[in-house]
Amino acid sequence: MKKTTYMDDLRTQSEAQLSETLVEAKKELFNLRFQNATNQLENTGRIREVRKNIARIQTVMTQKAKLNA
């Protein structure tokens, strides 16, 4: 998914949905790290992608919090 499309999708989500998306992304990152440690992960670039997605989610959450304050 392109970055701009992903960011637009995040901006339209509510704070509760963003929190849920963040939890799912962190679980995915944990699983990817576990697979990488046991040499079962084929696409190691996915770890970097998920880390960046987590940062994007947190950025949108911060922006929404500042708008509401």
C-alpha beads as a LAMMPS data file, in Angstrom:
LAMMPS data file: protein, C-alpha beads

69 atoms
68 bonds

1 atom types
1 bond types

-500.0 500.0 xlo xhi
-500.0 500.0 ylo yhi
-500.0 500.0 zlo zhi

Masses

1 110.0

Atoms # bond

1 1 1 0.000 0.000 0.000
2 1 1 1.331 3.420 -0.885
3 1 1 2.318 5.672 1.977
4 1 1 -0.065 8.514 1.087
5 1 1 -3.043 6.169 0.785
6 1 1 -2.170 4.542 4.099
7 1 1 -1.844 7.932 5.807
8 1 1 -5.195 9.078 4.382
9 1 1 -6.804 5.913 5.727
10 1 1 -5.272 6.540 9.152
11 1 1 -6.458 10.145 9.237
12 1 1 -10.059 9.079 8.635
13 1 1 -10.037 6.590 11.531
14 1 1 -11.278 7.484 14.998
15 1 1 -8.959 7.450 18.002
16 1 1 -10.327 4.081 19.132
17 1 1 -9.712 2.578 15.707
18 1 1 -6.194 4.017 15.674
19 1 1 -5.476 2.446 19.044
20 1 1 -6.712 -0.906 17.786
21 1 1 -4.622 -0.596 14.616
22 1 1 -1.577 0.248 16.736
23 1 1 -2.052 -2.832 18.914
24 1 1 -2.394 -5.042 15.833
25 1 1 0.757 -3.556 14.291
26 1 1 2.739 -4.104 17.490
27 1 1 1.575 -7.726 17.636
28 1 1 2.620 -8.197 14.028
29 1 1 6.037 -6.692 14.768
30 1 1 6.476 -9.038 17.721
31 1 1 5.612 -12.040 15.562
32 1 1 7.967 -10.895 12.808
33 1 1 10.813 -10.460 15.267
34 1 1 10.140 -13.905 16.696
35 1 1 10.154 -15.457 13.223
36 1 1 13.366 -13.615 12.389
37 1 1 15.063 -14.911 15.536
38 1 1 14.141 -18.486 14.662
39 1 1 15.208 -18.055 11.003
40 1 1 11.676 -18.587 9.697
41 1 1 11.203 -15.116 8.218
42 1 1 11.697 -14.860 4.465
43 1 1 10.937 -11.171 3.931
44 1 1 13.005 -9.285 6.509
45 1 1 12.038 -5.950 4.950
46 1 1 8.577 -6.379 6.410
47 1 1 9.990 -5.630 9.890
48 1 1 11.113 -2.189 8.749
49 1 1 7.792 -1.550 7.017
50 1 1 5.786 -2.427 10.136
51 1 1 8.035 -0.262 12.331
52 1 1 7.411 2.696 10.035
53 1 1 3.673 2.008 10.036
54 1 1 3.703 2.062 13.850
55 1 1 5.423 5.441 13.749
56 1 1 2.845 6.719 11.250
57 1 1 -0.022 5.582 13.463
58 1 1 1.529 7.261 16.495
59 1 1 2.059 10.457 14.494
60 1 1 -1.599 10.616 13.472
61 1 1 -2.662 9.928 17.068
62 1 1 -0.467 12.799 18.282
63 1 1 -1.841 15.149 15.624
64 1 1 -5.420 14.318 16.596
65 1 1 -4.632 14.809 20.282
66 1 1 -3.177 18.258 19.598
67 1 1 -6.225 19.265 17.555
68 1 1 -8.575 18.225 20.363
69 1 1 -6.586 20.000 23.084

Bonds

1 1 1 2
2 1 2 3
3 1 3 4
4 1 4 5
5 1 5 6
6 1 6 7
7 1 7 8
8 1 8 9
9 1 9 10
10 1 10 11
11 1 11 12
12 1 12 13
13 1 13 14
14 1 14 15
15 1 15 16
16 1 16 17
17 1 17 18
18 1 18 19
19 1 19 20
20 1 20 21
21 1 21 22
22 1 22 23
23 1 23 24
24 1 24 25
25 1 25 26
26 1 26 27
27 1 27 28
28 1 28 29
29 1 29 30
30 1 30 31
31 1 31 32
32 1 32 33
33 1 33 34
34 1 34 35
35 1 35 36
36 1 36 37
37 1 37 38
38 1 38 39
39 1 39 40
40 1 40 41
41 1 41 42
42 1 42 43
43 1 43 44
44 1 44 45
45 1 45 46
46 1 46 47
47 1 47 48
48 1 48 49
49 1 49 50
50 1 50 51
51 1 51 52
52 1 52 53
53 1 53 54
54 1 54 55
55 1 55 56
56 1 56 57
57 1 57 58
58 1 58 59
59 1 59 60
60 1 60 61
61 1 61 62
62 1 62 63
63 1 63 64
64 1 64 65
65 1 65 66
66 1 66 67
67 1 67 68
68 1 68 69
